[in-house]
C-alpha cells in the first residue's frame, strides 16, 4: 500500500497537547493526546522537545505516512512573519521573542509553520460549517480566556505586527482586575472561564462548575455574566459588521448554557437598525481534535501558497 502524504499537526495547550496526521483528503489519523507538562518541562531545550516528538512520531508510522510539513498551533502571540513566538503566558518553557521556525526547519528538514491556536480553529470551523471563505467571519471563543480571530477576504486578519484580534485584552472601564497578560482591566477578567470560576468560588461554592448554568442561570450574578458575554459579541459586531459571528469555546457548550438569552442580549446591545438587523450568530462544533485539523489546514494553505500567512 502506498504511503499517504499530508501534514503533521500539533496543538499545544496549557494543560494538554495533541498531535495527529491529516492526509491530502483531509482525513485525520494517528491521533494522540498527552499532558503538556509531561513533554514541555521547565529547563528543557524547546527545539529538542519538538524534534524528538517529530522523529518519534515519524518512526512509529514510517511505513504508512509521508510528512510534508509540520504545523503547530500555539496559545501565543506570533509576529507577522509567523516565525517568532512573541509571548506564551501559560507555558513558561517558551521564552518571549523566541525565533523558532527557521531553526526548527533546519533540525527536522521539512517546512515548519506556526500560528495562533484560535486562528487555526477559525479556519477549521469555517470549513466545517460550510461558510464560503469569501465571507467575513468574526470568531469569539469563550474558554479559559477569550480567544478571537477575524477572517476577511479568505485570510485571517493579522494587523501590522501580526497580533490583531486580541479581544480578550481590551481594557474595560471601571475594571481593576489584574490579567494574566500583566495588564489591569482586561475584558477576559470578567467574561472568561477564569472569571466564571472566581464567581462560582465567591457566590456558589457548593455546586460543581459544570452545573452552574443549569442550576443558577436565573440568578442575577449569572445573568450579568451572560449579559457581559453578549456585550463582547455586540462590540465585535459593531466593529466589523461581519457576515457571521462564530461562537466557540467551552462556555457556550456547557450544560444548561442559555444560548437564546445570550443571543437576545447580543441583539439588545448591538447598534440599530444595522448591523443588528442582519446579525447572524453560528456556533462551532466542539471537538478536542479541531485544533489539530485547523493546524493541518493552515499548514496545507502555507505549503500551497508561500504568500499565505
NUROBA-798279 format. One record per residue (C-alpha): x, y, z; residue in three letters; residue number from 1. Coordinates in steps of 0.05 Angstrom, whole numbers, plus 32768, in hexadecimal, padded with zeros to 4 digits. Each point is the difference from the previous one (the first is absolute). Layout:
<pts>
PT     u     v     w  resn  resi
PT     X     Y     Z   ALA   NUM
...
</pts>
This chain:
<pts>
PT     u     v     w  resn  resi
PT  8000  8000  8000   UNK     1
PT  801D  8044  7FED   UNK     2
PT  800F  8032  8036   UNK     3
PT  7FCD  8039  800D   UNK     4
PT  801F  8045  7FFC   UNK     5
PT  7FE8  803A  802A   UNK     6
PT  800C  802F  803B   UNK     7
PT  8015  7FF0  8047   UNK     8
PT  7FDA  802D  802F   UNK     9
PT  800E  8012  8049   UNK    10
PT  7FD0  8027  802D   UNK    11
PT  8023  8017  803F   UNK    12
PT  7FD6  8016  803B   UNK    13
PT  800F  8014  8047   UNK    14
PT  7FEA  7FBC  801B   UNK    15
PT  7FFA  7FD1  7FC4   UNK    16
PT  8023  7FF8  7FBE   UNK    17
PT  7FE7  7FDA  7FC3   UNK    18
PT  8023  7FE4  7FC4   UNK    19
PT  7FE4  7FE1  7FC0   UNK    20
PT  8009  7FF6  7FB6   UNK    21
PT  7FD0  801B  7FCB   UNK    22
PT  8006  7FE4  7FBA   UNK    23
PT  7FF1  8022  7FBD   UNK    24
PT  7FB7  7FED  8006   UNK    25
PT  7FFA  8022  8043   UNK    26
PT  7FFB  7FC0  8028   UNK    27
PT  801E  8000  8046   UNK    28
PT  8025  7FC3  8019   UNK    29
PT  8035  7FEA  8031   UNK    30
PT  7FE4  8030  8033   UNK    31
PT  801E  8006  8046   UNK    32
PT  7FF1  802B  803D   UNK    33
PT  8031  800B  8039   UNK    34
PT  800C  802C  803C   UNK    35
PT  8028  803E  7FEC   UNK    36
PT  802A  7FFE  8040   UNK    37
PT  8018  7FBA  7FF1   UNK    38
PT  8025  8019  7FC3   UNK    39
PT  8009  804B  8006   UNK    40
PT  8026  8002  8042   UNK    41
PT  8024  803B  801F   UNK    42
PT  8049  8001  7FEB   UNK    43
PT  7FF7  7FD4  7FC3   UNK    44
PT  801C  8017  7FBC   UNK    45
PT  7FC2  8010  7FD9   UNK    46
PT  801E  7FED  7FBD   UNK    47
PT  8012  7FBC  801B   UNK    48
PT  7FBA  7FF6  801C   UNK    49
PT  7FE0  800D  7FBC   UNK    50
PT  8035  7FDB  7FD9   UNK    51
PT  7FFA  7FC2  802D   UNK    52
PT  7FB4  8001  7FF9   UNK    53
PT  8004  8006  7FB5   UNK    54
PT  8034  7FC8  7FF7   UNK    55
PT  7FDE  7FD1  8030   UNK    56
PT  7FBD  800A  7FDD   UNK    57
PT  8020  7FF7  7FBB   UNK    58
PT  8023  7FC0  8016   UNK    59
PT  7FBE  7FE2  801B   UNK    60
PT  7FDC  800A  7FBE   UNK    61
PT  8039  8000  7FCD   UNK    62
PT  7FDF  7FC9  7FD6   UNK    63
PT  7FBD  8024  7FFC   UNK    64
PT  8009  804B  7FF8   UNK    65
PT  802D  8033  7FDF   UNK    66
PT  8003  8042  8027   UNK    67
PT  8004  803D  7FD2   UNK    68
PT  8001  8035  8036   UNK    69
PT  7FF7  800C  804A   UNK    70
PT  7FCA  8032  8015   UNK    71
PT  7FFA  8016  8049   UNK    72
PT  7FC8  8025  8023   UNK    73
PT  8016  8027  803D   UNK    74
PT  7FDD  8029  8037   UNK    75
PT  8030  8038  7FEE   UNK    76
PT  8007  8042  7FDF   UNK    77
PT  8029  7FF7  7FC0   UNK    78
PT  8022  8033  7FD5   UNK    79
PT  7FE5  8012  7FBB   UNK    80
PT  8035  7FD6  7FDC   UNK    81
PT  7FE6  7FC3  8027   UNK    82
PT  8047  7FEF  8014   UNK    83
PT  8007  801D  8046   UNK    84
PT  7FD9  7FEC  803E   UNK    85
PT  7FF7  8043  8023   UNK    86
PT  7FDF  7FEB  8041   UNK    87
PT  7FE1  7FC1  801E   UNK    88
PT  7FE6  8012  8045   UNK    89
PT  7FE6  7FBB  8014   UNK    90
PT  803D  7FD6  7FEC   UNK    91
PT  803F  8019  8022   UNK    92
PT  802E  7FD5  7FD5   UNK    93
PT  7FF5  8030  7FC6   UNK    94
PT  802A  803F  8009   UNK    95
PT  7FE9  8043  7FE6   UNK    96
PT  8015  8015  7FBA   UNK    97
PT  8015  7FB9  7FEF   UNK    98
PT  801B  7FF6  7FB9   UNK    99
PT  7FE4  7FBC  7FEF   UNK   100
PT  7FED  7FE8  7FBB   UNK   101
PT  8041  8009  7FD9   UNK   102
PT  802A  7FDA  8033   UNK   103
PT  7FCA  7FCB  8009   UNK   104
PT  7FFF  7FF4  7FB5   UNK   105
PT  804B  7FF6  8000   UNK   106
PT  7FF9  7FCB  8037   UNK   107
PT  7FCA  7FD5  7FDF   UNK   108
PT  800A  800F  7FB6   UNK   109
PT  7FB8  8012  7FED   UNK   110
PT  7FD7  8041  8000   UNK   111
PT  7FE9  8016  8045   UNK   112
PT  7FC5  8030  8009   UNK   113
PT  7FE5  8020  8040   UNK   114
PT  7FBE  8024  800C   UNK   115
PT  7FD4  8018  8039   UNK   116
PT  7FD4  7FC6  8015   UNK   117
PT  7FC0  8029  7FF9   UNK   118
PT  8013  8013  7FB8   UNK   119
PT  8005  7FB6  7FF0   UNK   120
PT  7FBD  7FF2  8022   UNK   121
PT  7FDE  8036  7FD6   UNK   122
PT  801C  7FE3  7FBF   UNK   123
PT  7FE6  7FBB  8012   UNK   124
PT  7FBD  8018  801B   UNK   125
PT  7FF2  8028  7FC0   UNK   126
PT  800E  7FC2  7FD7   UNK   127
PT  7FD9  7FD1  802E   UNK   128
PT  7FC2  802E  8000   UNK   129
PT  8002  8009  7FB5   UNK   130
PT  800A  804B  8002   UNK   131
PT  801E  801B  7FBF   UNK   132
PT  8046  801C  800C   UNK   133
PT  7FEE  8041  7FDC   UNK   134
PT  7FD0  8010  803A   UNK   135
PT  8017  8028  803B   UNK   136
PT  7FFF  7FDA  8042   UNK   137
PT  800F  801A  8047   UNK   138
PT  800D  7FC5  802F   UNK   139
PT  7FFD  8006  804B   UNK   140
PT  8016  7FC5  802A   UNK   141
PT  7FE9  8005  8048   UNK   142
PT  802D  7FCE  8023   UNK   143
PT  8033  8007  8038   UNK   144
PT  800C  8045  7FE2   UNK   145
PT  7FDF  8023  7FC6   UNK   146
PT  801D  7FED  7FBC   UNK   147
PT  7FF1  8029  7FC2   UNK   148
PT  8010  7FFA  7FB6   UNK   149
PT  7FE4  8024  7FC3   UNK   150
PT  7FFC  7FE6  7FB9   UNK   151
PT  7FFE  8034  7FC8   UNK   152
PT  8003  7FF0  7FB6   UNK   153
PT  8017  7FB9  800D   UNK   154
PT  8039  8013  802E   UNK   155
PT  8009  8009  804B   UNK   156
PT  8006  8048  8015   UNK   157
PT  8047  8007  801C   UNK   158
PT  800C  804B  8009   UNK   159
PT  8041  8026  7FFA   UNK   160
PT  8025  7FD5  8033   UNK   161
PT  7FDB  7FBF  7FF6   UNK   162
PT  7FDB  8005  8042   UNK   163
PT  7FBB  801A  7FEC   UNK   164
PT  7FBF  7FE8  801F   UNK   165
PT  8015  7FFD  8048   UNK   166
PT  7FB8  800E  8016   UNK   167
PT  800B  7FE1  8044   UNK   168
PT  8032  8036  8011   UNK   169
PT  7FD7  803D  7FF0   UNK   170
PT  8000  802D  803E   UNK   171
PT  7FBC  8005  8021   UNK   172
PT  7FEA  803F  8024   UNK   173
PT  7FFB  7FFB  804C   UNK   174
PT  8023  7FBC  8001   UNK   175
PT  803E  7FFD  802C   UNK   176
PT  800B  7FB5  7FFE   UNK   177
PT  8046  7FE7  7FEF   UNK   178
PT  8005  7FD7  7FC0   UNK   179
PT  8031  7FC7  7FF3   UNK   180
PT  801E  802A  7FC7   UNK   181
PT  8019  8031  8035   UNK   182
PT  7FCF  8038  7FF1   UNK   183
PT  7FC7  8017  802C   UNK   184
PT  7FB7  8003  7FEA   UNK   185
PT  8000  7FCF  7FC5   UNK   186
PT  7FBE  7FE7  7FE7   UNK   187
PT  800F  7FB7  800C   UNK   188
PT  8005  800D  804B   UNK   189
PT  7FB4  8007  8001   UNK   190
PT  7FE4  7FD2  7FCA   UNK   191
PT  802F  7FC4  7FFB   UNK   192
PT  8003  7FBB  801F   UNK   193
PT  8031  801B  8033   UNK   194
PT  7FCD  8036  8012   UNK   195
PT  7FC8  7FCD  8005   UNK   196
PT  802A  7FD6  8030   UNK   197
PT  800C  803D  802B   UNK   198
PT  7FB5  8010  8000   UNK   199
PT  7FF0  7FB8  8014   UNK   200
PT  8032  8000  8039   UNK   201
PT  7FE4  8042  801A   UNK   202
PT  7FB5  7FF6  7FF8   UNK   203
PT  7FF3  7FB5  7FF5   UNK   204
PT  8037  7FD9  8022   UNK   205
PT  7FD5  7FC2  800B   UNK   206
PT  7FEF  7FF0  7FB8   UNK   207
PT  802A  7FE2  7FC8   UNK   208
PT  8018  8031  7FCC   UNK   209
PT  7FE5  7FD2  7FC9   UNK   210
PT  7FB9  800A  801C   UNK   211
PT  8002  804B  800D   UNK   212
PT  7FD6  8015  7FC4   UNK   213
PT  7FCE  7FC8  8008   UNK   214
PT  7FF5  800D  804A   UNK   215
PT  800C  804B  8006   UNK   216
PT  7FEF  801F  7FBC   UNK   217
PT  7FC8  802A  801E   UNK   218
PT  802C  801E  8036   UNK   219
PT  8011  804A  7FF5   UNK   220
PT  804B  7FF3  8002   UNK   221
PT  7FFD  7FCB  7FCA   UNK   222
PT  7FD0  802B  7FD7   UNK   223
PT  8033  8039  8004   UNK   224
PT  8037  7FD1  7FEA   UNK   225
PT  7FD7  7FEC  7FC3   UNK   226
PT  7FF0  8049  7FF2   UNK   227
PT  804A  8011  8002   UNK   228
PT  800E  7FC8  7FCE   UNK   229
PT  7FC9  801F  7FD4   UNK   230
PT  8022  8044  8004   UNK   231
PT  8040  7FE0  7FE5   UNK   232
PT  7FD9  7FE4  7FC5   UNK   233
PT  7FDF  8044  7FF4   UNK   234
PT  8043  8023  8002   UNK   235
PT  801C  7FD1  7FCB   UNK   236
PT  7FC1  8007  7FD5   UNK   237
PT  8002  804C  8004   UNK   238
PT  804A  8002  7FEF   UNK   239
PT  8001  7FD2  7FC4   UNK   240
PT  7FB9  7FF6  7FE8   UNK   241
PT  8013  7FB9  7FEA   UNK   242
PT  7FD6  7FCF  7FD8   UNK   243
PT  8004  7FD1  803B   UNK   244
PT  800F  8002  804B   UNK   245
PT  801C  7FBB  8011   UNK   246
PT  7FFF  7FEB  8049   UNK   247
PT  8029  7FC8  801D   UNK   248
PT  8028  7FEC  803D   UNK   249
PT  7FE9  7FDA  803E   UNK   250
PT  7FD0  8032  801F   UNK   251
PT  7FC9  8001  7FCA   UNK   252
PT  8004  7FB4  7FFF   UNK   253
PT  7FF4  7FF7  804B   UNK   254
PT  7FC3  7FDA  8018   UNK   255
PT  7FC5  802F  8006   UNK   256
PT  8023  803C  7FE2   UNK   257
PT  7FC9  8032  7FEB   UNK   258
PT  8010  800A  7FB7   UNK   259
PT  7FBD  8020  7FEF   UNK   260
PT  8009  8032  8038   UNK   261
PT  8048  800F  7FEA   UNK   262
PT  7FE9  800D  7FB9   UNK   263
PT  7FC5  802C  8017   UNK   264
PT  8030  802A  802A   UNK   265
PT  8031  8005  7FC6   UNK   266
PT  7FC9  801C  7FD4   UNK   267
PT  7FED  8030  8038   UNK   268
PT  8046  801D  8005   UNK   269
PT  8010  8003  7FB5   UNK   270
PT  7FF5  8042  7FDB   UNK   271
PT  7FBD  8007  7FDC   UNK   272
PT  7FE7  7FFA  7FCB   UNK   273
PT  8042  7FE7  7FE4   UNK   274
PT  8028  7FD5  800C   UNK   275
PT  7FCE  7FE3  8033   UNK   276
PT  7FC9  7FF1  7FCD   UNK   277
PT  802C  7FD2  7FD7   UNK   278
PT  802C  7FE3  8037   UNK   279
PT  800A  7FB5  7FF6   UNK   280
PT  801B  7FD6  803A   UNK   281
PT  8018  7FB9  7FF5   UNK   282
PT  8022  7FCE  802E   UNK   283
PT  803F  7FD7  7FF7   UNK   284
PT  7FFA  7FB5  8006   UNK   285
PT  8028  7FF1  803E   UNK   286
PT  8034  7FCA  7FFA   UNK   287
PT  8045  7FFA  801F   UNK   288
PT  801D  7FEC  7FBC   UNK   289
PT  7FEC  8041  7FDE   UNK   290
PT  8041  8022  8012   UNK   291
PT  8028  7FC9  7FDD   UNK   292
PT  7FD3  8002  7FC3   UNK   293
PT  8006  804C  7FFD   UNK   294
PT  804C  7FFE  8008   UNK   295
PT  8005  7FCF  7FC6   UNK   296
PT  7FD1  8029  7FD5   UNK   297
PT  802C  803D  800D   UNK   298
PT  803F  7FD8  7FF0   UNK   299
PT  7FE1  7FE9  7FBE   UNK   300
PT  7FEF  8048  7FED   UNK   301
PT  8047  8016  8010   UNK   302
PT  801E  7FC6  7FD9   UNK   303
PT  7FD6  8010  7FC3   UNK   304
PT  8007  804C  8002   UNK   305
PT  8041  801E  801B   UNK   306
PT  7FDE  8045  8006   UNK   307
PT  7FCA  7FE5  802F   UNK   308
PT  800C  8014  8049   UNK   309
</pts>
